[in-house]
Amino acid sequence: MTLDHWTELITVGIAVTGGVYAALMVILKPFINDLKRVALSMSETTRKIERLIDSQNSMHEELIASKGEHQVINQRIDNIEEDVSELKSK
């Protein structure tokens, strides 16, 4: 094969590859746009889930603190009830 044949073969190969690439881009462009929208939606959903988890964690911490406060209040009520019972018995 001569240099002209190799040059022609390489040129045809590049042209065919470029044509296939262009055809694929035209065909796949709507799918690529849909995938980008899905990825963006997933990103937003992930942020919402993270905010939900953070709020649940803070609510859990508040409930734990509240439980401690309720225990203290219940203990005080028990002490008052005991004092009232003692005063009634006297």
C-alpha positions, 0 to 999 in steps of 0.5 A, spaced: 500 500 500 502 506 498 502 512 502 496 515 498 492 509 500 494 509 507 492 517 508 485 515 504 484 509 509 485 514 515 481 520 512 475 515 511 476 512 518 476 519 521 470 521 517 466 515 519 468 515 526 466 523 526 459 521 523 458 515 528 459 520 534 455 526 531 449 521 530 450 518 537 450 525 540 443 527 536 440 520 538 443 520 545 442 528 547 435 527 549 437 521 554 443 525 556 438 531 558 433 527 562 439 524 566 442 531 567 435 532 570 434 526 574 441 527 577 439 534 579 433 531 582 437 526 586 441 532 588 435 536 591 432 530 594 439 528 598 439 535 601 432 534 603 433 527 606 439 530 610 435 536 612 430 531 615 435 527 618 438 533 622 431 535 624 430 528 627 437 528 630 435 535 633 428 533 635 431 526 638 436 530 643 430 535 645 426 529 647 432 526 651 433 533 654 425 533 655 425 526 658 430 528 664 426 535 665 420 530 666 424 526 671 426 531 675 419 534 675 416 527 677 420 526 682 418 533 685 411 531 685 412 525 688 416 529 694 410 533 694 405 528 695 409 524 700 409 531 704 402 532 703 401 524 706 405 526 712 402 532 713 395 529 713 397 523 717 399 528 723 
